[in-house]
Amino acid sequence: MNLAEENQAPPRLGRKPVRESRSREITERVAKWKLTPKAQREPPTLRELARDLGIRESLASYYARRIPDSVDDLLARNQT
């Protein structure tokens, strides 16, 4: 075992700590993308947005499904 191996922490198991999570960043970007009219979206597809964020398309889709389809729906959801 060399010196570099001795100083490394053992690998963590389970979820990342909140301070390391990118959940808020991803949610904000996906929400902004989803609430923008389709003709004005940049990037134009969810797949490209996922690539820009460095995440899998399935994770971007998960976040997109959790976000209402319109600002009115979003406001109504927050008022309840």
N, C-alpha and C positions, 0 to 999 in steps of 0.2 A: 504494500500500500504506500503510495507516495504522499507527499505533504499536501498536495491539492485535494486528494481524496479525503484526507483526515479532517480538513477544514469545512467540508461541505455538510450542510444539514441534511438529515434524512428526508426523502421525498414525503410531501404532505399527501394525505388522503382526504377525500371528501370535497366539500364546497370551498371556493375561494373566500377569504375574508371580505367583508363588505368594502373595505378600503381598496381592495384590488379588483373589485367587480367593475365591469364596463356596462352593466345593465342600464344605468341612467343615461349614459351617452348613446347607447344603441336605441333605447326607447325614444329619446328625443329626436334622433335622426330619422328613425322609421316613422314616427308620428308626423314630423314635418313633411317628409316625403309623401306619406299617405294622404294628408290633408291638402296637399297642393293639387290643383287641377291636373288631370292626366297629360294634357297638351303642354304643360309647363314644367313637368317633373324633370329634375336633373339629379341623378341619372334617370333615364327613362324607364328602367325596369328594376324590379326588386332584386333580381339576380345581380345586376351591376351595382346596386346599392350594397348588397351583401359583400361583394368583392371589395368595394371601397372601404367598408368597415373591417374587412379582414375576418369575416365570419362566414359560416355556411349558409346557403340559401334557406335551408330548413329552419335555422334559428331566426333569420330575418322574417320568415313567414310566420313563425310562432309569435313574434312581437307584433307583426302587422295584424294578425287576427285579434289581438287583444285591444287594438285601437279602434274606436268608432270610425264609421265611414265619412262623417261630416263634422264640422265644427258645432253645428246645432246638437247633434247626438252626443258630442263630447261634453258640451255645456249641460245638457239635460242629465247626463250620467253623473256629473260632478255636483249637481244640485240635490240629488237624492241621497 
